[in-house]
Amino acid sequence: MYPRTLAKIVAESFKTGFITVIYGARRVGKTVLLEQVRALMKNDKVISFNGDTSEAVNALSTNSEVRLSGLVKDRDVIFVDEAQKIPGISLALKIIIDKYPEKKILVTGSSSLDLSRGAHENLTGRYRPFILFPLSTGELSYDMEPFQRQALLEDQLVFGGYPHVYALRDREERKKYLTDVARDYLFKDILELEQLRQPDGLKKLAAMIAFQIGQEVSLNELSSSLGMSVKTVAKYLSLLEKSFVLFKLDAFSTNPRKEIAKSKKYYFYDLGIRNALAEQWQPLSSRADVGQLWENFLMIERMKAKEYSGRISSSYFWRNYSGAEIDLIESADGKISAYEFKWSKDGAKTPNSFKENYGIEAETVNRDNYLPFVS
């Protein structure tokens, strides 16, 4: 079992009168996270509910203060796993936290669709959201010396960071597990919570994005290829974001006449899922897409590092109409930083137009120096 960084953050951040909400994709380790948080809380009296069970659904699908009080009045901590499965859960949580503001409440959900919708309606200003990502480099290498961590790269870029993957030593078993997750579990919440006219189109769209990592995405091209309306494509992309399959990067621009301002790029929260959708499992030495994998890897590992450390910054990519580009721009407190990602150990040259406009050089992140960048 890998110690999760978020467990300590959550255990130390409970705030009176607030509900802690942990979002994350299915199979990413939310149930194990609850166990680790519980271990850190030691002597607190805990009651746990699992939204996948009828017992939890029956117990919490109520707005009766008397019934809810009877469940939790003698407990210090309330855990609700897979809360999006429980009808009316946000109202039940509001009733509990209003009556017992001193209690610690931790809720998990594998989709922000239904859960966040209710939270906005009933818990405005009363909940604190966190994201549990697939295993980070730091979590995966928690018992390794720093010089050993680079040995993980091949597995990270091919098989991603789902915890169960690393309990499987056989390559074929890993492939089958991730293929099953991508086929049977990944889209389950979307399909259960949303009435989609073209449910198969959701998976086809995700598979198409798998081949466009690091490229600007055209809704019109996706619409034409999939036989969907542009509006439907945009909706499905939003659903894939809310279910923690994809995340997007917007373009950075202070000069729309010369710089791309409205384009977007999409990346995967987990490269194992990406490779399952693309049906590509070759070793890195024989792959033509290793540069795309490296870019996605650094994007998501950087996101994990920032989220878990509490660093606040906005992320973008940059490109001008002449084709010059920068992989990642981070903006914080009125200052920007620029990064170029190179799988090879060569340095990247910063475009002159970028240097002239912004007065900074882009830092190259490659296999020799990436560890501080993702820590």
Sine and cosine of phi, psi and omega as CSV:
sin_phi,cos_phi,sin_psi,cos_psi,sin_omega,cos_omega
0.00,0.00,0.77,-0.64,-0.04,-1.00
-1.00,-0.01,0.78,-0.62,0.08,-1.00
-0.89,0.46,0.80,-0.60,-0.02,-1.00
-1.00,-0.06,0.77,-0.64,0.00,-1.00
-0.84,0.55,-0.61,0.79,-0.06,-1.00
-0.92,0.38,-0.40,0.91,-0.02,-1.00
-0.86,0.50,-0.75,0.67,0.00,-1.00
-0.92,0.38,-0.63,0.78,0.02,-1.00
-0.86,0.50,-0.72,0.69,-0.03,-1.00
-0.92,0.38,-0.71,0.70,-0.05,-1.00
-0.87,0.49,-0.48,0.88,-0.04,-1.00
-0.99,-0.11,-0.02,1.00,-0.14,-0.99
-0.88,-0.47,0.15,0.99,0.06,-1.00
-0.86,0.51,0.67,-0.74,-0.06,-1.00
-0.77,-0.64,0.74,-0.67,-0.04,-1.00
-0.82,0.57,0.75,-0.66,0.05,-1.00
0.99,0.10,0.07,1.00,-0.02,-1.00
-0.86,-0.51,0.51,-0.86,0.08,-1.00
-0.97,-0.25,0.75,-0.67,0.05,-1.00
-1.00,-0.03,0.81,-0.59,-0.02,-1.00
-0.88,-0.47,0.83,-0.56,0.04,-1.00
-0.96,-0.29,0.89,-0.45,0.08,-1.00
-0.98,-0.18,0.47,-0.88,0.08,-1.00
0.10,-1.00,0.40,-0.92,-0.04,-1.00
-0.91,0.42,0.31,-0.95,0.11,-0.99
-0.88,0.48,0.57,-0.82,0.05,-1.00
0.93,0.36,0.24,0.97,-0.03,-1.00
-1.00,0.04,-0.15,0.99,0.09,-1.00
0.94,-0.35,0.45,0.89,-0.05,-1.00
-0.93,0.36,-0.62,0.78,0.00,-1.00
-0.91,0.41,-0.66,0.75,0.07,-1.00
-0.90,0.43,-0.61,0.79,0.06,-1.00
-0.85,0.52,-0.69,0.72,0.03,-1.00
-0.86,0.51,-0.65,0.76,0.02,-1.00
-0.89,0.46,-0.65,0.76,-0.02,-1.00
-0.94,0.33,-0.62,0.79,0.07,-1.00
-0.90,0.44,-0.68,0.73,-0.01,-1.00
-0.88,0.48,-0.65,0.76,0.02,-1.00
-0.89,0.46,-0.59,0.81,0.00,-1.00
-0.95,0.30,-0.38,0.93,-0.03,-1.00
-1.00,0.05,-0.17,0.99,0.16,-0.99
0.82,0.57,-0.99,-0.15,-0.23,-0.97
-1.00,0.00,0.00,1.00,0.00,-1.00
-0.91,0.41,0.59,-0.81,0.05,-1.00
-0.99,0.13,0.87,-0.49,-0.13,-0.99
-0.91,-0.42,0.64,-0.77,0.21,-0.98
-0.85,-0.52,0.72,-0.69,-0.09,-1.00
-0.87,-0.49,0.64,-0.77,0.08,-1.00
-0.82,-0.57,0.61,-0.79,0.04,-1.00
-0.88,-0.47,0.92,-0.39,-0.07,-1.00
-0.89,0.45,-0.20,0.98,0.06,-1.00
-0.98,0.19,-0.16,0.99,-0.05,-1.00
-0.97,-0.24,0.52,-0.85,0.03,-1.00
-0.92,0.39,-0.50,0.86,0.01,-1.00
-0.88,0.48,-0.71,0.71,0.00,-1.00
-0.93,0.37,-0.66,0.75,0.02,-1.00
-0.87,0.49,-0.72,0.70,-0.01,-1.00
-0.92,0.40,-0.60,0.80,-0.06,-1.00
-0.95,0.32,-0.61,0.79,-0.15,-0.99
-0.96,-0.26,-0.13,0.99,0.03,-1.00
-0.99,0.12,0.90,0.44,-0.04,-1.00
-0.46,-0.89,0.45,-0.89,0.14,-0.99
-0.92,-0.38,0.35,0.94,0.03,-1.00
-0.99,0.12,0.91,-0.41,0.02,-1.00
-0.89,0.45,-0.58,0.81,-0.01,-1.00
-0.90,0.44,-0.73,0.68,-0.02,-1.00
-0.91,0.42,-0.70,0.72,-0.01,-1.00
-0.92,0.40,-0.64,0.77,0.03,-1.00
-0.88,0.47,-0.64,0.77,0.02,-1.00
-0.88,0.48,-0.50,0.87,0.00,-1.00
-0.96,0.28,-0.63,0.78,-0.27,-0.96
-0.87,-0.49,-0.09,1.00,-0.18,-0.98
-0.88,0.48,-0.49,0.87,-0.04,-1.00
-0.99,-0.13,0.20,0.98,-0.04,-1.00
-0.91,-0.41,0.53,-0.85,0.03,-1.00
-1.00,0.03,-0.54,0.84,-0.13,-0.99
-0.77,-0.64,0.66,-0.75,0.02,-1.00
-0.84,-0.54,0.85,-0.52,0.07,-1.00
-0.95,-0.33,0.73,-0.69,0.11,-0.99
-0.77,-0.63,0.95,-0.33,-0.02,-1.00
-1.00,-0.06,0.62,-0.79,-0.03,-1.00
0.80,0.60,0.79,0.61,-0.12,-0.99
-0.92,0.40,-0.41,0.91,-0.03,-1.00
-0.90,0.43,-0.23,0.97,0.01,-1.00
-0.99,0.13,-0.16,0.99,-0.11,-0.99
-0.98,-0.21,0.92,-0.39,-0.01,-1.00
-0.85,0.52,0.73,-0.68,0.07,-1.00
0.94,0.33,0.35,0.94,-0.10,-1.00
-0.89,0.46,-0.60,0.80,-0.06,-1.00
-0.91,0.42,-0.59,0.81,0.05,-1.00
-0.93,0.37,-0.65,0.76,0.04,-1.00
-0.87,0.49,-0.67,0.74,0.02,-1.00
-0.91,0.41,-0.61,0.79,0.03,-1.00
-0.89,0.46,-0.68,0.73,0.01,-1.00
-0.88,0.47,-0.67,0.74,-0.02,-1.00
-0.91,0.40,-0.74,0.67,-0.08,-1.00
-0.94,0.34,-0.49,0.87,0.07,-1.00
-0.92,0.39,-0.64,0.77,-0.04,-1.00
-0.99,0.15,-0.55,0.83,-0.05,-1.00
-0.79,-0.62,0.94,0.34,-0.06,-1.00
-0.90,0.43,-0.27,0.96,-0.02,-1.00
-0.99,0.13,-0.22,0.98,-0.04,-1.00
-0.97,0.22,0.48,-0.88,0.05,-1.00
-0.99,-0.13,0.83,-0.56,-0.05,-1.00
-0.84,-0.54,0.81,-0.59,0.01,-1.00
-0.82,-0.58,0.83,-0.56,-0.09,-1.00
-0.84,-0.55,0.67,-0.74,0.09,-1.00
-0.87,-0.48,0.46,-0.89,0.06,-1.00
-0.46,-0.89,0.66,-0.75,-0.03,-1.00
-1.00,0.03,0.03,1.00,0.09,-1.00
-0.53,-0.85,0.64,-0.77,0.06,-1.00
-1.00,0.04,0.10,1.00,-0.09,-1.00
-0.90,0.44,-0.97,0.25,-0.10,-0.99
-0.97,0.25,-0.61,0.79,-0.06,-1.00
-0.91,0.41,-0.73,0.68,-0.03,-1.00
-0.94,0.35,-0.52,0.85,0.03,-1.00
-0.86,0.50,-0.76,0.65,0.02,-1.00
-0.93,0.37,-0.58,0.81,-0.01,-1.00
-0.89,0.45,-0.65,0.76,0.02,-1.00
-0.90,0.43,-0.57,0.82,-0.04,-1.00
-0.97,0.26,-0.67,0.74,-0.17,-0.99
-0.94,-0.33,-0.32,0.95,-0.14,-0.99
-0.83,-0.56,0.43,0.90,-0.01,-1.00
-0.80,0.60,0.83,-0.56,0.00,-1.00
0.96,0.27,0.15,0.99,-0.08,-1.00
-0.85,-0.53,0.09,1.00,0.00,-1.00
-0.72,-0.70,0.47,-0.88,-0.02,-1.00
-0.87,-0.50,0.93,-0.38,-0.06,-1.00
-1.00,0.03,0.59,-0.80,0.15,-0.99
-0.73,-0.68,0.35,-0.94,0.09,-1.00
-0.89,-0.45,0.77,-0.64,0.16,-0.99
-0.99,-0.11,0.89,-0.45,-0.02,-1.00
-1.00,-0.04,0.22,-0.98,0.27,-0.96
-0.82,0.57,0.26,-0.97,-0.09,-1.00
-0.79,0.61,0.75,-0.66,0.08,-1.00
-0.99,0.13,0.19,-0.98,0.06,-1.00
-0.85,0.53,-0.67,0.74,0.00,-1.00
-0.90,0.43,-0.66,0.75,0.01,-1.00
-0.93,0.36,-0.68,0.74,-0.04,-1.00
-0.91,0.41,-0.47,0.88,-0.07,-1.00
-0.93,-0.38,0.45,0.89,-0.13,-0.99
-0.86,0.51,-0.47,0.88,-0.03,-1.00
-0.95,-0.30,0.33,0.95,-0.01,-1.00
-0.95,-0.32,0.41,-0.91,0.19,-0.98
-0.97,0.25,0.48,-0.88,-0.02,-1.00
-0.79,0.61,-0.61,0.79,-0.05,-1.00
-0.94,0.33,-0.23,0.97,-0.01,-1.00
-1.00,0.02,-0.23,0.97,-0.18,-0.98
-0.93,0.37,-0.51,0.86,-0.01,-1.00
-0.90,0.44,-0.38,0.93,0.01,-1.00
-0.92,0.40,-0.25,0.97,0.00,-1.00
-0.99,0.13,-0.25,0.97,-0.19,-0.98
-0.83,0.55,-0.70,0.71,-0.03,-1.00
-0.84,0.54,-0.75,0.66,0.00,-1.00
-0.91,0.42,-0.65,0.76,-0.03,-1.00
-0.90,0.44,-0.64,0.77,-0.05,-1.00
-0.98,0.19,-0.42,0.91,0.00,-1.00
-0.99,-0.10,-0.68,0.73,-0.13,-0.99
-0.94,-0.35,-0.03,1.00,0.11,-0.99
0.96,0.29,-0.54,-0.84,-0.13,-0.99
-0.72,-0.69,0.32,0.95,0.07,-1.00
-0.92,0.40,0.77,-0.64,-0.13,-0.99
-0.82,0.58,-0.68,0.74,-0.09,-1.00
-0.91,0.41,-0.41,0.91,0.02,-1.00
-0.82,0.57,-0.62,0.79,-0.10,-0.99
-1.00,0.07,0.01,1.00,0.21,-0.98
-1.00,0.00,-0.15,0.99,0.00,-1.00
-0.96,-0.27,0.85,-0.52,-0.05,-1.00
-1.00,-0.05,-0.39,0.92,-0.04,-1.00
-0.99,0.11,0.75,-0.66,-0.04,-1.00
-0.86,0.50,-0.66,0.75,-0.01,-1.00
-0.92,0.39,-0.59,0.81,0.05,-1.00
-0.91,0.42,-0.64,0.77,0.04,-1.00
-0.89,0.45,-0.70,0.71,0.01,-1.00
-0.86,0.50,-0.71,0.70,-0.02,-1.00
-0.90,0.43,-0.68,0.74,-0.02,-1.00
-0.87,0.48,-0.75,0.66,-0.04,-1.00
-0.93,0.37,-0.59,0.81,0.07,-1.00
-0.89,0.45,-0.66,0.75,0.04,-1.00
-0.90,0.43,-0.67,0.74,0.02,-1.00
-0.88,0.47,-0.73,0.68,-0.02,-1.00
-0.90,0.44,-0.56,0.83,-0.06,-1.00
-1.00,0.10,-0.65,0.76,-0.21,-0.98
-0.95,-0.31,-0.41,0.91,-0.15,-0.99
-0.89,-0.46,-0.56,0.83,-0.21,-0.98
-0.86,0.51,-0.64,0.77,-0.10,-1.00
-0.97,-0.22,0.14,0.99,-0.15,-0.99
-0.87,0.49,-0.71,0.71,-0.05,-1.00
-0.92,0.40,-0.64,0.77,0.02,-1.00
-0.87,0.49,-0.73,0.69,-0.07,-1.00
-0.93,0.36,-0.48,0.88,0.03,-1.00
-0.99,0.17,-0.56,0.83,-0.13,-0.99
-0.99,-0.12,-0.32,0.95,-0.06,-1.00
-0.86,-0.51,0.64,-0.77,0.09,-1.00
-1.00,0.00,0.99,-0.14,-0.08,-1.00
-0.99,-0.15,0.72,-0.69,0.02,-1.00
-0.95,0.33,-0.55,0.84,-0.04,-1.00
-0.78,-0.63,0.96,0.28,-0.07,-1.00
-0.85,0.52,-0.58,0.82,0.02,-1.00
-0.92,0.39,-0.45,0.90,0.01,-1.00
-0.90,0.43,-0.46,0.89,0.01,-1.00
-0.90,0.44,-0.72,0.69,0.00,-1.00
-0.94,0.35,-0.62,0.79,0.02,-1.00
-0.90,0.43,-0.62,0.79,0.03,-1.00
-0.90,0.43,-0.72,0.70,0.03,-1.00
-0.87,0.49,-0.64,0.77,0.02,-1.00
-0.91,0.41,-0.59,0.81,0.04,-1.00
-0.92,0.39,-0.66,0.75,0.03,-1.00
-0.90,0.44,-0.48,0.88,0.00,-1.00
-0.86,0.50,-0.43,0.90,0.01,-1.00
-0.99,-0.12,0.09,1.00,-0.06,-1.00
-0.84,-0.54,0.39,0.92,0.04,-1.00
-0.85,0.53,0.75,-0.66,0.04,-1.00
0.99,0.17,0.01,1.00,0.02,-1.00
-0.95,-0.31,0.51,-0.86,0.08,-1.00
-0.94,0.34,0.73,-0.68,-0.10,-0.99
-1.00,-0.08,0.74,-0.67,0.06,-1.00
-0.97,-0.25,0.90,-0.44,0.03,-1.00
-0.89,0.46,-0.57,0.82,0.01,-1.00
-0.90,0.43,-0.67,0.74,0.02,-1.00
-0.92,0.39,-0.67,0.74,0.04,-1.00
-0.89,0.45,-0.66,0.75,0.02,-1.00
-0.86,0.51,-0.72,0.69,-0.02,-1.00
-0.91,0.41,-0.68,0.73,-0.05,-1.00
-0.93,0.38,-0.57,0.82,-0.09,-1.00
-1.00,-0.10,-0.17,0.99,-0.05,-1.00
0.93,0.36,0.53,0.85,0.04,-1.00
-0.90,-0.43,0.31,-0.95,0.13,-0.99
-0.96,0.29,0.40,-0.92,0.06,-1.00
-0.86,0.51,-0.61,0.79,0.01,-1.00
-0.88,0.47,-0.66,0.75,0.01,-1.00
-0.93,0.38,-0.66,0.75,0.05,-1.00
-0.86,0.51,-0.71,0.70,0.01,-1.00
-0.88,0.47,-0.65,0.76,0.03,-1.00
-0.90,0.44,-0.70,0.71,-0.04,-1.00
-0.92,0.40,-0.61,0.79,0.07,-1.00
-0.88,0.47,-0.66,0.75,0.03,-1.00
-0.89,0.46,-0.65,0.76,0.03,-1.00
-0.90,0.43,-0.63,0.77,0.03,-1.00
-0.91,0.41,-0.54,0.84,0.10,-1.00
-0.93,0.36,-0.71,0.70,-0.06,-1.00
-0.93,0.36,-0.32,0.95,0.06,-1.00
-0.98,-0.19,0.22,0.98,0.12,-0.99
0.87,0.49,0.63,0.78,0.16,-0.99
-1.00,-0.09,-0.72,0.69,-0.04,-1.00
-0.82,-0.57,0.43,-0.91,0.25,-0.97
-0.71,-0.71,0.39,-0.92,-0.12,-0.99
-0.89,-0.46,0.38,-0.93,0.10,-0.99
-0.83,-0.55,0.80,-0.60,0.06,-1.00
-1.00,0.03,0.29,-0.96,0.04,-1.00
-0.98,0.18,0.58,-0.81,0.05,-1.00
-0.98,-0.19,0.74,-0.67,0.00,-1.00
-0.36,-0.93,0.69,-0.73,0.20,-0.98
-0.89,-0.45,0.05,1.00,-0.02,-1.00
-0.59,-0.80,0.99,0.17,-0.08,-1.00
-0.86,0.52,-0.34,0.94,0.03,-1.00
-0.94,0.35,-0.50,0.86,-0.07,-1.00
-0.92,-0.40,-0.34,0.94,-0.11,-0.99
-0.88,-0.48,0.58,-0.81,0.08,-1.00
-0.88,0.47,0.75,-0.67,-0.09,-1.00
-0.85,-0.53,-0.39,0.92,-0.15,-0.99
-0.90,-0.43,-0.02,1.00,-0.05,-1.00
-0.97,0.24,0.28,-0.96,0.04,-1.00
-0.68,-0.73,0.50,-0.86,0.17,-0.99
-0.87,-0.50,0.51,-0.86,0.01,-1.00
-0.86,-0.51,0.60,-0.80,0.03,-1.00
-0.74,-0.67,0.30,-0.95,-0.01,-1.00
-0.99,-0.13,0.61,-0.79,0.11,-0.99
-0.91,0.42,-0.43,0.90,-0.03,-1.00
-0.60,-0.80,0.78,-0.62,-0.04,-1.00
-0.97,0.25,-0.42,0.91,0.09,-1.00
-0.89,0.45,-0.66,0.75,0.06,-1.00
-0.92,0.40,-0.66,0.75,0.04,-1.00
-0.85,0.52,-0.73,0.68,-0.03,-1.00
-0.93,0.37,-0.51,0.86,0.08,-1.00
-0.92,0.40,-0.68,0.73,0.01,-1.00
-0.92,0.40,-0.59,0.81,0.01,-1.00
-1.00,0.10,-0.18,0.98,-0.04,-1.00
0.83,0.55,0.73,0.68,-0.01,-1.00
-0.78,-0.62,0.91,-0.42,-0.07,-1.00
-0.80,-0.60,0.22,0.98,-0.07,-1.00
-0.90,0.44,0.42,-0.91,0.13,-0.99
-0.87,0.49,0.42,-0.91,-0.05,-1.00
-0.86,0.51,-0.54,0.84,-0.07,-1.00
-0.90,0.43,-0.32,0.95,-0.05,-1.00
-0.88,-0.47,0.37,0.93,-0.07,-1.00
-0.95,-0.33,0.62,-0.78,0.07,-1.00
-1.00,0.03,-0.22,0.98,-0.09,-1.00
-0.97,-0.25,0.31,0.95,-0.08,-1.00
-0.89,0.46,-0.54,0.84,0.05,-1.00
-0.90,0.44,-0.63,0.77,0.05,-1.00
-0.91,0.40,-0.68,0.73,0.03,-1.00
-0.88,0.48,-0.68,0.73,-0.01,-1.00
-0.89,0.46,-0.69,0.73,0.01,-1.00
-0.89,0.46,-0.72,0.69,0.02,-1.00
-0.89,0.45,-0.68,0.74,0.01,-1.00
-0.84,0.54,-0.76,0.65,-0.04,-1.00
-0.93,0.38,-0.59,0.81,0.04,-1.00
-0.88,0.47,-0.75,0.66,-0.08,-1.00
-0.97,0.25,-0.58,0.81,0.04,-1.00
-0.92,0.40,-0.59,0.81,0.07,-1.00
-0.91,0.42,-0.65,0.76,0.03,-1.00
-0.88,0.47,-0.70,0.71,0.03,-1.00
-0.85,0.52,-0.73,0.68,-0.03,-1.00
-0.87,0.49,-0.68,0.73,-0.02,-1.00
-0.93,0.36,-0.70,0.72,-0.02,-1.00
-0.88,0.47,-0.71,0.70,-0.07,-1.00
-0.96,0.27,-0.43,0.90,0.00,-1.00
-1.00,-0.02,-0.18,0.98,-0.01,-1.00
0.99,0.14,0.16,0.99,0.04,-1.00
-0.95,0.31,0.73,-0.68,-0.05,-1.00
-0.95,-0.32,0.86,-0.50,0.11,-0.99
-0.36,-0.93,0.38,-0.93,0.06,-1.00
-0.99,-0.17,0.58,-0.81,-0.07,-1.00
-0.90,-0.44,0.64,-0.77,-0.02,-1.00
-0.54,-0.84,0.16,-0.99,0.30,-0.95
-0.91,-0.42,0.25,-0.97,-0.01,-1.00
-0.74,-0.67,0.68,-0.74,0.12,-0.99
-0.43,-0.90,0.62,-0.78,0.11,-0.99
-0.97,-0.23,0.08,-1.00,-0.09,-1.00
-0.96,0.28,-0.14,0.99,0.07,-1.00
-1.00,0.03,-0.11,0.99,0.04,-1.00
0.98,-0.19,-0.12,0.99,0.07,-1.00
-0.94,0.35,0.61,-0.79,-0.06,-1.00
-0.50,-0.86,0.33,-0.94,0.10,-1.00
-0.79,-0.62,0.72,-0.70,-0.09,-1.00
-0.91,0.41,-0.72,0.69,-0.10,-0.99
-0.64,-0.77,0.77,-0.63,0.15,-0.99
-0.90,-0.44,0.79,-0.62,0.10,-0.99
-0.92,-0.40,0.74,-0.67,-0.03,-1.00
-0.87,-0.50,0.82,-0.58,0.01,-1.00
-0.49,-0.87,0.75,-0.66,0.06,-1.00
0.81,0.58,0.61,0.79,0.06,-1.00
0.98,0.17,0.05,1.00,0.01,-1.00
-0.89,-0.46,0.50,-0.86,0.03,-1.00
-0.86,-0.50,0.49,-0.87,0.12,-0.99
-0.81,-0.58,0.51,-0.86,-0.06,-1.00
-0.80,-0.60,0.62,-0.78,-0.05,-1.00
-0.67,-0.75,0.68,-0.73,0.12,-0.99
-0.91,-0.42,0.71,-0.71,-0.06,-1.00
-0.97,-0.25,0.81,-0.58,-0.02,-1.00
-0.75,-0.66,0.85,-0.52,0.08,-1.00
-0.93,0.38,-0.63,0.78,0.08,-1.00
-0.94,0.33,0.25,-0.97,-0.05,-1.00
-1.00,0.00,0.18,0.98,0.07,-1.00
-0.97,0.23,0.41,-0.91,0.09,-1.00
-0.99,0.15,0.40,-0.92,0.04,-1.00
-0.97,-0.24,0.61,-0.79,0.01,-1.00
-1.00,-0.03,0.78,-0.62,0.03,-1.00
-0.96,0.30,0.77,-0.64,0.03,-1.00
-0.83,0.55,0.68,-0.73,-0.02,-1.00
-0.86,0.51,-0.63,0.77,-0.02,-1.00
-0.89,0.46,-0.57,0.82,0.04,-1.00
-0.94,0.34,-0.70,0.71,0.01,-1.00
-0.88,0.48,-0.65,0.76,-0.01,-1.00
-0.91,0.40,-0.63,0.78,-0.05,-1.00
-0.98,0.20,-0.58,0.81,-0.17,-0.99
-0.88,-0.47,-0.17,0.99,0.12,-0.99
0.93,0.36,0.40,0.91,0.02,-1.00
-0.70,-0.72,0.39,-0.92,0.10,-0.99
-0.99,-0.11,0.56,-0.83,0.10,-0.99
-0.99,0.16,0.68,-0.73,0.06,-1.00
-1.00,0.07,0.74,-0.67,0.04,-1.00
-1.00,0.08,0.76,-0.65,0.06,-1.00
-0.92,-0.40,0.89,-0.45,-0.01,-1.00
-0.74,-0.67,-0.17,-0.99,-0.08,-1.00
-0.92,0.39,-0.32,0.95,0.00,-1.00
-0.99,0.16,-0.51,0.86,-0.18,-0.98
-0.80,-0.60,0.25,0.97,-0.15,-0.99
-0.97,0.25,-0.39,0.92,-0.13,-0.99
-0.87,0.50,-0.72,0.69,0.08,-1.00
-0.88,0.48,-0.54,0.84,-0.02,-1.00
-0.91,0.41,-0.53,0.85,-0.06,-1.00
-0.97,-0.24,0.18,0.98,-0.03,-1.00
-0.99,-0.12,0.00,0.00,0.00,0.00
